[in-house]
Amino acid sequence: MTIDKTASDETLVRFDKTQVKEEKALNEAYDYETPVPFTRGMRVELPGYSLILISGTASVDDEGRSIHVGDIKAQSWRTFENIEALLASEGADWHDVVRTTCYLRDMSRDYEPFNEVRHAFYLDRELEPFPASTGIQVTLCREDLLVEIEAMAIVPPDRKKK
């Protein structure tokens, strides 16, 4: 935590934050025409805990290429694994995730197979309770992506990056 003084002598408290990085889970967008004004994840140090925010993550490889095109189940599993890698880079795992937002290209076609994978993934990781979650139908940034997921995790302050 830092404390800044403004020009009008007001005191501003700012919380320390660092970028979440994990190369094999694609940390930054490589193929956009203009620079992207966000990071793939952020760790915010708050009094008593750290908040880890994972931006929308999809089924991409370590080169940023979309993989498992046309296969919602394989894309979903890879997306969960990419988030898992980002969490692990911060000393966290799925047991620390308290909320997800799941974006699907076609809710009526893909929700059931997506939910099957999500349930299997969570059971495989022995999660109980499951994270709070919201599902939204959207147009994703690439035509070949069917799912994108954001995650929020909370960890004790002594659990540091690996």
Biotite code that builds the C-alpha atoms (Angstrom):
import biotite.structure as struc

atoms = struc.array([
    struc.Atom([0.000, 0.000, 0.000], chain_id="A", res_id=1, res_name="MET", atom_name="CA", element="C"),
    struc.Atom([1.243, 3.450, -0.871], chain_id="A", res_id=2, res_name="THR", atom_name="CA", element="C"),
    struc.Atom([0.059, 6.849, 0.185], chain_id="A", res_id=3, res_name="ILE", atom_name="CA", element="C"),
    struc.Atom([0.166, 9.749, -2.261], chain_id="A", res_id=4, res_name="ASP", atom_name="CA", element="C"),
    struc.Atom([-0.462, 13.417, -1.765], chain_id="A", res_id=5, res_name="LYS", atom_name="CA", element="C"),
    struc.Atom([-2.476, 15.218, -4.429], chain_id="A", res_id=6, res_name="THR", atom_name="CA", element="C"),
    struc.Atom([-1.880, 18.792, -5.568], chain_id="A", res_id=7, res_name="ALA", atom_name="CA", element="C"),
    struc.Atom([-4.607, 19.889, -3.150], chain_id="A", res_id=8, res_name="SER", atom_name="CA", element="C"),
    struc.Atom([-2.853, 18.068, -0.256], chain_id="A", res_id=9, res_name="ASP", atom_name="CA", element="C"),
    struc.Atom([-5.466, 15.312, -0.085], chain_id="A", res_id=10, res_name="GLU", atom_name="CA", element="C"),
    struc.Atom([-4.141, 11.922, 0.929], chain_id="A", res_id=11, res_name="THR", atom_name="CA", element="C"),
    struc.Atom([-4.775, 9.066, -1.489], chain_id="A", res_id=12, res_name="LEU", atom_name="CA", element="C"),
    struc.Atom([-4.257, 5.453, -0.485], chain_id="A", res_id=13, res_name="VAL", atom_name="CA", element="C"),
    struc.Atom([-3.274, 3.199, -3.383], chain_id="A", res_id=14, res_name="ARG", atom_name="CA", element="C"),
    struc.Atom([-3.032, -0.567, -3.204], chain_id="A", res_id=15, res_name="PHE", atom_name="CA", element="C"),
    struc.Atom([-0.007, -2.318, -4.657], chain_id="A", res_id=16, res_name="ASP", atom_name="CA", element="C"),
    struc.Atom([-0.720, -4.264, -7.818], chain_id="A", res_id=17, res_name="LYS", atom_name="CA", element="C"),
    struc.Atom([1.311, -6.438, -10.155], chain_id="A", res_id=18, res_name="THR", atom_name="CA", element="C"),
    struc.Atom([0.646, -8.079, -13.485], chain_id="A", res_id=19, res_name="GLN", atom_name="CA", element="C"),
    struc.Atom([-0.086, -11.812, -13.522], chain_id="A", res_id=20, res_name="VAL", atom_name="CA", element="C"),
    struc.Atom([2.255, -13.543, -15.984], chain_id="A", res_id=21, res_name="LYS", atom_name="CA", element="C"),
    struc.Atom([2.413, -17.099, -17.279], chain_id="A", res_id=22, res_name="GLU", atom_name="CA", element="C"),
    struc.Atom([3.838, -17.503, -20.767], chain_id="A", res_id=23, res_name="GLU", atom_name="CA", element="C"),
    struc.Atom([2.256, -20.889, -21.527], chain_id="A", res_id=24, res_name="LYS", atom_name="CA", element="C"),
    struc.Atom([-1.229, -19.483, -20.854], chain_id="A", res_id=25, res_name="ALA", atom_name="CA", element="C"),
    struc.Atom([-0.752, -16.513, -23.240], chain_id="A", res_id=26, res_name="LEU", atom_name="CA", element="C"),
    struc.Atom([-0.176, -13.481, -21.165], chain_id="A", res_id=27, res_name="ASN", atom_name="CA", element="C"),
    struc.Atom([-0.715, -10.735, -23.679], chain_id="A", res_id=28, res_name="GLU", atom_name="CA", element="C"),
    struc.Atom([-2.466, -10.454, -27.020], chain_id="A", res_id=29, res_name="ALA", atom_name="CA", element="C"),
    struc.Atom([0.065, -10.663, -29.844], chain_id="A", res_id=30, res_name="TYR", atom_name="CA", element="C"),
    struc.Atom([-2.001, -10.227, -32.984], chain_id="A", res_id=31, res_name="ASP", atom_name="CA", element="C"),
    struc.Atom([-4.038, -7.096, -32.413], chain_id="A", res_id=32, res_name="TYR", atom_name="CA", element="C"),
    struc.Atom([-3.551, -4.191, -34.841], chain_id="A", res_id=33, res_name="GLU", atom_name="CA", element="C"),
    struc.Atom([-3.378, -1.688, -31.989], chain_id="A", res_id=34, res_name="THR", atom_name="CA", element="C"),
    struc.Atom([-1.933, -2.204, -28.507], chain_id="A", res_id=35, res_name="PRO", atom_name="CA", element="C"),
    struc.Atom([-4.388, -3.651, -26.006], chain_id="A", res_id=36, res_name="VAL", atom_name="CA", element="C"),
    struc.Atom([-4.938, -1.365, -23.003], chain_id="A", res_id=37, res_name="PRO", atom_name="CA", element="C"),
    struc.Atom([-5.280, -4.090, -20.350], chain_id="A", res_id=38, res_name="PHE", atom_name="CA", element="C"),
    struc.Atom([-3.371, -6.947, -18.751], chain_id="A", res_id=39, res_name="THR", atom_name="CA", element="C"),
    struc.Atom([-4.423, -10.585, -18.735], chain_id="A", res_id=40, res_name="ARG", atom_name="CA", element="C"),
    struc.Atom([-4.414, -10.625, -14.969], chain_id="A", res_id=41, res_name="GLY", atom_name="CA", element="C"),
    struc.Atom([-3.775, -8.446, -11.944], chain_id="A", res_id=42, res_name="MET", atom_name="CA", element="C"),
    struc.Atom([-2.774, -9.173, -8.352], chain_id="A", res_id=43, res_name="ARG", atom_name="CA", element="C"),
    struc.Atom([-3.941, -6.524, -5.891], chain_id="A", res_id=44, res_name="VAL", atom_name="CA", element="C"),
    struc.Atom([-2.525, -6.480, -2.354], chain_id="A", res_id=45, res_name="GLU", atom_name="CA", element="C"),
    struc.Atom([-5.216, -5.498, 0.143], chain_id="A", res_id=46, res_name="LEU", atom_name="CA", element="C"),
    struc.Atom([-5.028, -5.450, 3.945], chain_id="A", res_id=47, res_name="PRO", atom_name="CA", element="C"),
    struc.Atom([-5.246, -9.088, 5.023], chain_id="A", res_id=48, res_name="GLY", atom_name="CA", element="C"),
    struc.Atom([-5.468, -10.718, 1.595], chain_id="A", res_id=49, res_name="TYR", atom_name="CA", element="C"),
    struc.Atom([-4.524, -10.591, -2.080], chain_id="A", res_id=50, res_name="SER", atom_name="CA", element="C"),
    struc.Atom([-7.093, -10.387, -4.838], chain_id="A", res_id=51, res_name="LEU", atom_name="CA", element="C"),
    struc.Atom([-6.214, -12.064, -8.134], chain_id="A", res_id=52, res_name="ILE", atom_name="CA", element="C"),
    struc.Atom([-8.231, -10.948, -11.154], chain_id="A", res_id=53, res_name="LEU", atom_name="CA", element="C"),
    struc.Atom([-7.906, -12.971, -14.364], chain_id="A", res_id=54, res_name="ILE", atom_name="CA", element="C"),
    struc.Atom([-9.121, -11.218, -17.514], chain_id="A", res_id=55, res_name="SER", atom_name="CA", element="C"),
    struc.Atom([-11.080, -13.076, -20.165], chain_id="A", res_id=56, res_name="GLY", atom_name="CA", element="C"),
    struc.Atom([-9.109, -16.206, -21.034], chain_id="A", res_id=57, res_name="THR", atom_name="CA", element="C"),
    struc.Atom([-9.767, -18.577, -23.904], chain_id="A", res_id=58, res_name="ALA", atom_name="CA", element="C"),
    struc.Atom([-8.556, -21.720, -25.640], chain_id="A", res_id=59, res_name="SER", atom_name="CA", element="C"),
    struc.Atom([-5.224, -20.464, -26.945], chain_id="A", res_id=60, res_name="VAL", atom_name="CA", element="C"),
    struc.Atom([-1.758, -21.975, -27.006], chain_id="A", res_id=61, res_name="ASP", atom_name="CA", element="C"),
    struc.Atom([1.509, -20.415, -25.893], chain_id="A", res_id=62, res_name="ASP", atom_name="CA", element="C"),
    struc.Atom([1.850, -18.683, -29.272], chain_id="A", res_id=63, res_name="GLU", atom_name="CA", element="C"),
    struc.Atom([-1.562, -17.035, -28.955], chain_id="A", res_id=64, res_name="GLY", atom_name="CA", element="C"),
    struc.Atom([-3.210, -19.251, -31.565], chain_id="A", res_id=65, res_name="ARG", atom_name="CA", element="C"),
    struc.Atom([-6.784, -20.428, -31.086], chain_id="A", res_id=66, res_name="SER", atom_name="CA", element="C"),
    struc.Atom([-6.881, -24.183, -30.562], chain_id="A", res_id=67, res_name="ILE", atom_name="CA", element="C"),
    struc.Atom([-9.626, -26.825, -30.618], chain_id="A", res_id=68, res_name="HIS", atom_name="CA", element="C"),
    struc.Atom([-11.565, -24.789, -33.193], chain_id="A", res_id=69, res_name="VAL", atom_name="CA", element="C"),
    struc.Atom([-15.217, -25.844, -33.353], chain_id="A", res_id=70, res_name="GLY", atom_name="CA", element="C"),
    struc.Atom([-15.045, -28.060, -30.244], chain_id="A", res_id=71, res_name="ASP", atom_name="CA", element="C"),
    struc.Atom([-16.742, -26.381, -27.266], chain_id="A", res_id=72, res_name="ILE", atom_name="CA", element="C"),
    struc.Atom([-15.753, -29.139, -24.836], chain_id="A", res_id=73, res_name="LYS", atom_name="CA", element="C"),
    struc.Atom([-12.051, -29.069, -25.738], chain_id="A", res_id=74, res_name="ALA", atom_name="CA", element="C"),
    struc.Atom([-12.013, -25.252, -25.799], chain_id="A", res_id=75, res_name="GLN", atom_name="CA", element="C"),
    struc.Atom([-13.669, -25.128, -22.385], chain_id="A", res_id=76, res_name="SER", atom_name="CA", element="C"),
    struc.Atom([-11.187, -27.570, -20.827], chain_id="A", res_id=77, res_name="TRP", atom_name="CA", element="C"),
    struc.Atom([-8.209, -25.692, -22.300], chain_id="A", res_id=78, res_name="ARG", atom_name="CA", element="C"),
    struc.Atom([-9.629, -22.388, -21.048], chain_id="A", res_id=79, res_name="THR", atom_name="CA", element="C"),
    struc.Atom([-9.938, -23.760, -17.503], chain_id="A", res_id=80, res_name="PHE", atom_name="CA", element="C"),
    struc.Atom([-6.357, -25.090, -17.738], chain_id="A", res_id=81, res_name="GLU", atom_name="CA", element="C"),
    struc.Atom([-5.057, -21.706, -18.947], chain_id="A", res_id=82, res_name="ASN", atom_name="CA", element="C"),
    struc.Atom([-6.711, -20.010, -15.974], chain_id="A", res_id=83, res_name="ILE", atom_name="CA", element="C"),
    struc.Atom([-5.230, -22.683, -13.719], chain_id="A", res_id=84, res_name="GLU", atom_name="CA", element="C"),
    struc.Atom([-1.732, -21.857, -15.032], chain_id="A", res_id=85, res_name="ALA", atom_name="CA", element="C"),
    struc.Atom([-2.273, -18.133, -14.448], chain_id="A", res_id=86, res_name="LEU", atom_name="CA", element="C"),
    struc.Atom([-3.487, -18.822, -10.897], chain_id="A", res_id=87, res_name="LEU", atom_name="CA", element="C"),
    struc.Atom([-0.528, -21.131, -10.202], chain_id="A", res_id=88, res_name="ALA", atom_name="CA", element="C"),
    struc.Atom([1.897, -18.393, -11.256], chain_id="A", res_id=89, res_name="SER", atom_name="CA", element="C"),
    struc.Atom([0.523, -16.417, -8.284], chain_id="A", res_id=90, res_name="GLU", atom_name="CA", element="C"),
    struc.Atom([0.594, -19.285, -5.772], chain_id="A", res_id=91, res_name="GLY", atom_name="CA", element="C"),
    struc.Atom([-3.160, -19.833, -6.151], chain_id="A", res_id=92, res_name="ALA", atom_name="CA", element="C"),
    struc.Atom([-5.389, -22.565, -7.522], chain_id="A", res_id=93, res_name="ASP", atom_name="CA", element="C"),
    struc.Atom([-9.044, -23.198, -8.290], chain_id="A", res_id=94, res_name="TRP", atom_name="CA", element="C"),
    struc.Atom([-9.812, -23.623, -4.567], chain_id="A", res_id=95, res_name="HIS", atom_name="CA", element="C"),
    struc.Atom([-9.100, -19.890, -4.210], chain_id="A", res_id=96, res_name="ASP", atom_name="CA", element="C"),
    struc.Atom([-11.503, -18.854, -6.992], chain_id="A", res_id=97, res_name="VAL", atom_name="CA", element="C"),
    struc.Atom([-14.645, -17.210, -5.651], chain_id="A", res_id=98, res_name="VAL", atom_name="CA", element="C"),
    struc.Atom([-16.219, -16.023, -8.903], chain_id="A", res_id=99, res_name="ARG", atom_name="CA", element="C"),
    struc.Atom([-16.176, -16.636, -12.639], chain_id="A", res_id=100, res_name="THR", atom_name="CA", element="C"),
    struc.Atom([-17.875, -14.958, -15.554], chain_id="A", res_id=101, res_name="THR", atom_name="CA", element="C"),
    struc.Atom([-18.321, -17.290, -18.521], chain_id="A", res_id=102, res_name="CYS", atom_name="CA", element="C"),
    struc.Atom([-18.874, -15.867, -21.980], chain_id="A", res_id=103, res_name="TYR", atom_name="CA", element="C"),
    struc.Atom([-20.307, -18.215, -24.621], chain_id="A", res_id=104, res_name="LEU", atom_name="CA", element="C"),
    struc.Atom([-20.745, -17.441, -28.309], chain_id="A", res_id=105, res_name="ARG", atom_name="CA", element="C"),
    struc.Atom([-23.972, -19.475, -28.526], chain_id="A", res_id=106, res_name="ASP", atom_name="CA", element="C"),
    struc.Atom([-25.690, -20.103, -25.197], chain_id="A", res_id=107, res_name="MET", atom_name="CA", element="C"),
    struc.Atom([-28.474, -22.303, -26.611], chain_id="A", res_id=108, res_name="SER", atom_name="CA", element="C"),
    struc.Atom([-26.065, -24.638, -28.435], chain_id="A", res_id=109, res_name="ARG", atom_name="CA", element="C"),
    struc.Atom([-23.014, -24.572, -26.163], chain_id="A", res_id=110, res_name="ASP", atom_name="CA", element="C"),
    struc.Atom([-24.197, -24.113, -22.571], chain_id="A", res_id=111, res_name="TYR", atom_name="CA", element="C"),
    struc.Atom([-24.957, -27.780, -21.873], chain_id="A", res_id=112, res_name="GLU", atom_name="CA", element="C"),
    struc.Atom([-21.617, -29.170, -23.178], chain_id="A", res_id=113, res_name="PRO", atom_name="CA", element="C"),
    struc.Atom([-19.748, -26.260, -21.549], chain_id="A", res_id=114, res_name="PHE", atom_name="CA", element="C"),
    struc.Atom([-21.454, -26.962, -18.233], chain_id="A", res_id=115, res_name="ASN", atom_name="CA", element="C"),
    struc.Atom([-20.585, -30.679, -18.488], chain_id="A", res_id=116, res_name="GLU", atom_name="CA", element="C"),
    struc.Atom([-16.910, -29.778, -18.855], chain_id="A", res_id=117, res_name="VAL", atom_name="CA", element="C"),
    struc.Atom([-17.040, -27.169, -16.097], chain_id="A", res_id=118, res_name="ARG", atom_name="CA", element="C"),
    struc.Atom([-18.646, -29.661, -13.726], chain_id="A", res_id=119, res_name="HIS", atom_name="CA", element="C"),
    struc.Atom([-16.123, -32.386, -14.607], chain_id="A", res_id=120, res_name="ALA", atom_name="CA", element="C"),
    struc.Atom([-13.210, -29.945, -14.233], chain_id="A", res_id=121, res_name="PHE", atom_name="CA", element="C"),
    struc.Atom([-14.435, -28.741, -10.834], chain_id="A", res_id=122, res_name="TYR", atom_name="CA", element="C"),
    struc.Atom([-15.008, -32.307, -9.621], chain_id="A", res_id=123, res_name="LEU", atom_name="CA", element="C"),
    struc.Atom([-11.537, -33.287, -10.872], chain_id="A", res_id=124, res_name="ASP", atom_name="CA", element="C"),
    struc.Atom([-10.093, -30.437, -8.771], chain_id="A", res_id=125, res_name="ARG", atom_name="CA", element="C"),
    struc.Atom([-12.319, -31.473, -5.799], chain_id="A", res_id=126, res_name="GLU", atom_name="CA", element="C"),
    struc.Atom([-13.910, -28.049, -5.511], chain_id="A", res_id=127, res_name="LEU", atom_name="CA", element="C"),
    struc.Atom([-16.602, -27.597, -2.913], chain_id="A", res_id=128, res_name="GLU", atom_name="CA", element="C"),
    struc.Atom([-18.330, -25.252, -2.993], chain_id="A", res_id=129, res_name="PRO", atom_name="CA", element="C"),
    struc.Atom([-18.140, -24.262, -6.649], chain_id="A", res_id=130, res_name="PHE", atom_name="CA", element="C"),
    struc.Atom([-17.333, -20.614, -7.429], chain_id="A", res_id=131, res_name="PRO", atom_name="CA", element="C"),
    struc.Atom([-20.165, -18.147, -7.931], chain_id="A", res_id=132, res_name="ALA", atom_name="CA", element="C"),
    struc.Atom([-20.669, -17.701, -11.663], chain_id="A", res_id=133, res_name="SER", atom_name="CA", element="C"),
    struc.Atom([-22.510, -15.818, -14.364], chain_id="A", res_id=134, res_name="THR", atom_name="CA", element="C"),
    struc.Atom([-22.980, -17.001, -17.953], chain_id="A", res_id=135, res_name="GLY", atom_name="CA", element="C"),
    struc.Atom([-23.419, -14.507, -20.771], chain_id="A", res_id=136, res_name="ILE", atom_name="CA", element="C"),
    struc.Atom([-23.911, -14.926, -24.521], chain_id="A", res_id=137, res_name="GLN", atom_name="CA", element="C"),
    struc.Atom([-21.582, -12.607, -26.447], chain_id="A", res_id=138, res_name="VAL", atom_name="CA", element="C"),
    struc.Atom([-19.669, -12.024, -29.641], chain_id="A", res_id=139, res_name="THR", atom_name="CA", element="C"),
    struc.Atom([-16.089, -12.956, -28.801], chain_id="A", res_id=140, res_name="LEU", atom_name="CA", element="C"),
    struc.Atom([-12.970, -11.245, -30.140], chain_id="A", res_id=141, res_name="CYS", atom_name="CA", element="C"),
    struc.Atom([-12.184, -14.087, -32.562], chain_id="A", res_id=142, res_name="ARG", atom_name="CA", element="C"),
    struc.Atom([-14.660, -15.941, -34.740], chain_id="A", res_id=143, res_name="GLU", atom_name="CA", element="C"),
    struc.Atom([-13.095, -19.332, -33.916], chain_id="A", res_id=144, res_name="ASP", atom_name="CA", element="C"),
    struc.Atom([-13.420, -18.978, -30.124], chain_id="A", res_id=145, res_name="LEU", atom_name="CA", element="C"),
    struc.Atom([-16.556, -20.386, -28.510], chain_id="A", res_id=146, res_name="LEU", atom_name="CA", element="C"),
    struc.Atom([-15.858, -19.600, -24.842], chain_id="A", res_id=147, res_name="VAL", atom_name="CA", element="C"),
    struc.Atom([-13.964, -17.075, -22.726], chain_id="A", res_id=148, res_name="GLU", atom_name="CA", element="C"),
    struc.Atom([-13.799, -17.026, -18.918], chain_id="A", res_id=149, res_name="ILE", atom_name="CA", element="C"),
    struc.Atom([-12.822, -14.444, -16.294], chain_id="A", res_id=150, res_name="GLU", atom_name="CA", element="C"),
    struc.Atom([-11.934, -15.476, -12.742], chain_id="A", res_id=151, res_name="ALA", atom_name="CA", element="C"),
    struc.Atom([-11.475, -13.804, -9.368], chain_id="A", res_id=152, res_name="MET", atom_name="CA", element="C"),
    struc.Atom([-9.507, -15.457, -6.563], chain_id="A", res_id=153, res_name="ALA", atom_name="CA", element="C"),
    struc.Atom([-8.690, -14.447, -3.000], chain_id="A", res_id=154, res_name="ILE", atom_name="CA", element="C"),
    struc.Atom([-5.533, -15.670, -1.267], chain_id="A", res_id=155, res_name="VAL", atom_name="CA", element="C"),
    struc.Atom([-3.877, -14.966, 2.097], chain_id="A", res_id=156, res_name="PRO", atom_name="CA", element="C"),
    struc.Atom([-1.155, -12.300, 1.918], chain_id="A", res_id=157, res_name="PRO", atom_name="CA", element="C"),
    struc.Atom([1.584, -14.810, 2.744], chain_id="A", res_id=158, res_name="ASP", atom_name="CA", element="C"),
    struc.Atom([0.767, -16.869, -0.355], chain_id="A", res_id=159, res_name="ARG", atom_name="CA", element="C"),
    struc.Atom([3.120, -15.255, -2.824], chain_id="A", res_id=160, res_name="LYS", atom_name="CA", element="C"),
    struc.Atom([3.976, -15.728, -6.453], chain_id="A", res_id=161, res_name="LYS", atom_name="CA", element="C"),
    struc.Atom([5.847, -18.871, -7.371], chain_id="A", res_id=162, res_name="LYS", atom_name="CA", element="C"),
])
